[in-house]
Amino acid sequence: MRACALSDVPEEGAIRVQLDGKPICIARSQGEVFAISDICSHADVALSEGDVEDGTIECWLHGSRFDLRTGEPTGLPANRPVATYPVTVEGDDVLVKMES
């Protein structure tokens, strides 16, 4: 499913999209593109508003960090992972495989 244009996603940054009615964070870090749930597992806020750095994204509210590859938290206070989704890039299209 097409999520967005690659050119819409800043280097070392993220945007929010809606796919199948779910908020998804599309992030770019270290030349790779990732898709994770856009809701922090610790507080109900958008991860896409946080800072992206070194393959992680930081929740802007309390500072939890999540690994963009696995969704696992790498910093407290979050202790539960967020969902991740497979991504492919075709030309300028970012495609995300949602669970079926």
Secondary structure, DSSP 8 states (H G I E B T S, - for coil): -EEEEGGGS-TTEEEEEEETTEEEEEEEETTEEEEEESB-SSSSSBGGGS-EETTEEE-TTT--EEETTT--EEETT--S---EE-EEEETTEEEE----
